[in-house]
Each structure stands twice: as C-alpha cells, then as structure tokens.
C-alpha cells in the first residue's frame, strides 16, 4: 500500500504597494502584470490621482475594482466604511474582498456585478479569463477569447450612486465608460477619475465621453491626470 501525503496548498504570490498587501493567483500573472506589481507601476496613475484628490469626509466608489487596490488606498484615507468597489468578475470580486480583509478593511463593501447605464438591470453575460484584467462584458463580437462565460448581475449606475452616495468616483471598466458615464450625477459627486480606452472607441468616442461629462457639469482637471487616466471635477457655480 502506497503512503499518501497531503501536500500543502501553494501560497499565492504576494506584493506590497503603497502600504497595501495584494495576493493573487499565478494564473493572473500574465501580460507584464507581475513586472508592474514588482515595480510599483500597477494602477499607478489612478493611484496617484486618487491620493492627490481624496480628502477626509469623502465617500469613494470604484467601478471595476479589480484586486481591490484602489479601494484599499481610499480606505487608508477615508476609513473602510466610506468605500465601495464594484467588480463584474466573480473570481476577481472574491480576490478584492480577500485583499480588503487582509489589509484590515473588512467594513468596505465589494459588490459583485457589472456596471450598466442608468435603468438597465437584470443579468448580463461576462467573459471571465484567468488573467482577470482581460475579462470583459460580451460586446458585438461576443466575449473575449478563451473566457468562461458567466451571467452576472447588471448594476445600473444610478442605483449605485443612490446607494453609496459617493463624492469621488473611480472608473476602469474596459471601454464601457462610454455608455455608463453619461450622467446625470448627484450634486454630491465632486470628482471622477476614469481610465479611458481610445483604442476601443477612437477619438470620436473620447470626444463623446468628454462632452457627456461636460454637459453633466464636470470639467477636465489636469492635476493628477496622466496618459489614459483623466480626471474631471465638478464646475462650481
């Protein structure tokens, strides 16, 4: 009879950025992600913008929370009770939840589901890939290649804004910002940090996004903006 031994489960790779500890599975370390985490470049432009503009008393809502990194940074400043992250991928949402808990921010909320334009609820198809950052909603060409298709809850932005009442909104939803960030926005929302995706919708789409935010009472703010990370602040009357 062969002796069988139980092998311990391998630990996830662990990284530390700006005082935040992040664990993630080996399968996610593709496309340069490991190098970005090791060098501190992971989501560094969004992190710079958020840390520049957050102030005590703010409430933070992150659309496309990923590993929960930006939510952790916001919780360092605001306290976890003022932080909510929304993440469409069920596996990624679980990682965000675990990372927030690991960093002492159990009171922060992680809401699984895909952000949608105002009034659009129900269920939607989502393509979850091992590399979480390459996951996306089904588009005109379907879901991304090699993705596992799952149905997730559709979370209309107006409902999220009413539920959490954020003053600062962060958004990285792989091109869906063009349909989602159209307003109107509550008067309490003073700042929007968004990663735009011109490769998906071109200059015309970028103009549409800027025009929509301008019509909703927001102006481009150069402080904290860099590359594809842009910042909009509410125009004071």
N, C-alpha and C positions, 0 to 999 in steps of 0.2 A: 504494500500500500504506500503510495507516494505521500510524503509530508507536504502539506499545502500551507503556505504562509500568506497572510493578508498584507498586501503592500499598502503603505500609507498613501493617501491621495496627494498628488503633487500640488505644491503651493502655486498660486497664481503669481505671475510677475508683479512686483510692487514698485511704484515710483513715487517720488515726493517732489511736488512743485508748489512753490509759494506757501509752504506750510500745510499743504493738503496731501494726504496719502491716498493713492489710487491703486486698486488692484484690478486686473483684467485678465481674461484667458489668453493663452498663447495664440489661439485661432484669430484673435483680433489684431495681432501684431503683424500687419501687412501694409504694404504701400508706404513704408517710411514712418509708420506710426511709432515704432519703438525708438527710432532716432529722434523724433520730435519730442517724445516723453523724456528721453535721456538728456536731451539738450535744453529742455525747458521751453521749447518752441510750441508745444501743444496748446492750441487755442490761445496763444499769447497775445494776439492783437485784441481779441474780445476781452481777455482778462485785463489788459492794460486799460481799455475803455471803461470797463465796469469799475475797476478800482479807482480810476480817476474821478468818476462821477457819482458813485454811491455816497450817500451821507446818512448819518443816523436818523431814524424815523422813516426811511424809505421802505417800500414793500417791493419785492423782486419776483418777477415771473419769467421763467426761462422756457422758451418754446424750442424743443429739440435738445433736451438736457444731456443726451449722450451719457458719459460716465458720471455725471453729477458734479463735474469740476467747477463750473461757474456758480452752481448753486452753493457749493462749499465755500467759495470765495465770498459770495454775498452773505452767507451765514456768519462768516468771521466778523463782518462789519455790522450786520443788522440783527443778528440772532436768528436761529433756525425758524422760529415761529413766523417770521416775515418772508419766508422763502417757499416758492412752489416751482417745481420742474415738471414739464410735460414731455413724455417720450413715447413715440409710437411703437418701437420695437419692444416686445415683451421681455426678451432676454436682456436688452440694453437697459430697460427700465429697472429690472432687478439689480443690475450692476450699479446703477445710480443710487438705488435705495441702500445697497450694501455699503457703498463708498461714503454716503452721507452718515450712515450709522457708525461706520468705522472712525469717522472724524469727529464724533460727538454731536452730530446734528440730527438726532432721531426725530426731533419735532418738525423738521422740514417735510414738506409734502412732495411726494413723487406721484404724479397722476399718469397712469398708462393710457395711451390713446393718441390719435393723430389729430393735430390741429387743423381745423377746417374754417372756411369763411363763415361769417355770421349766419346763423339759422340752419346750417347744414349738419344735422345729426345722423344717427343711425350707425351702420357698420361700413367699413371700407377695407379693401384688400391692401395688404402691406407686404413687401418683399424683405424678409429678414435674412441678411447674409452674415457669415461668420465674422467678417470684418464689419463691425457694427456701423461704422461711419459711411459705408457704401450701401446701406439699406435705404429703402425709399418706398413711397406710395406708388401704386400702379399708375403709370402715365399712359399716353397714347400708344406707346409700344409695349405696354404691359409692365411687369415688374422687372427689376434688374436681373441679369443672367445669374444662374446658379443660386438664386434666392429661394428660400422656403416661404411659400405664400401663406400668410395667416390673416384672419379677419380681426380687426381691432376696432375699438370704439371710436367714432368720429366725435371730436370735441370742438364745437363751434367757438370761435374766439370771443364772441360777445358773452357767452356763458362763463368762460374762464375769467374774463375781465370783471364780470359782476361778482363771481365767487371769491376771487382773491384780492380785488381792488388794488392792483399794483400801481406804484408810482414810476417804476423803471421796468421796461420790457426788453428782454434779450431774445433774439430770434435767429436760429440757424436750422432751417427746415428744407434744405436741398432744393431750392427753387420754388417751393410752394408759397414763399413770402409774397410772390407777385399776386396771388389770388387772395391771400389771407390778410395782408396789411393794407386794407383799403379804407378803414375807418367805418363809422365814426368811433372815436375813442373817448373814454370818460375824462372829464376835466382833471381828475387826479393824476392821470398819466402824464408825466413831465418829460420822459426821456425814452428813446427807442434806440437800441444797439442791434444792428442787423448785419449778418454776413450775406452779401448779395451774390448771385450766381450768374453773371453775364454770359458765361459760356452756354447756359441753358436757354436764355431768352433774349440775348443780344442787347445792343444799345437801345432799341425801341422799348424792350421790356424794362430796362433800367430806368428809362425816362418815365415810363408809366408808374413805376414804383415811387420815384421821387415826386412826380406830380400828385399822386394819390396822397402821400404823406403831407405835401404842401397844402393840398386842399383840406386836409384834416387838421391843419393848424400847426404843423411842425416844419422846422427849417433845418437844413443841413448844419451840423456843428463840427468844425474842423478839429476841436480838441478831442483827442482820443481816436479819431478816425485814421485808418491806415490800410492801404490795399483794399481788399474786398470787405473789410469791416468799416461800416459807416455808422455815423451817429446823428440822430435827429433830436432836437429839443423843441419843446412847445414854445410857440411865439407868445410872448407876454403882451397882453393888451395895453 
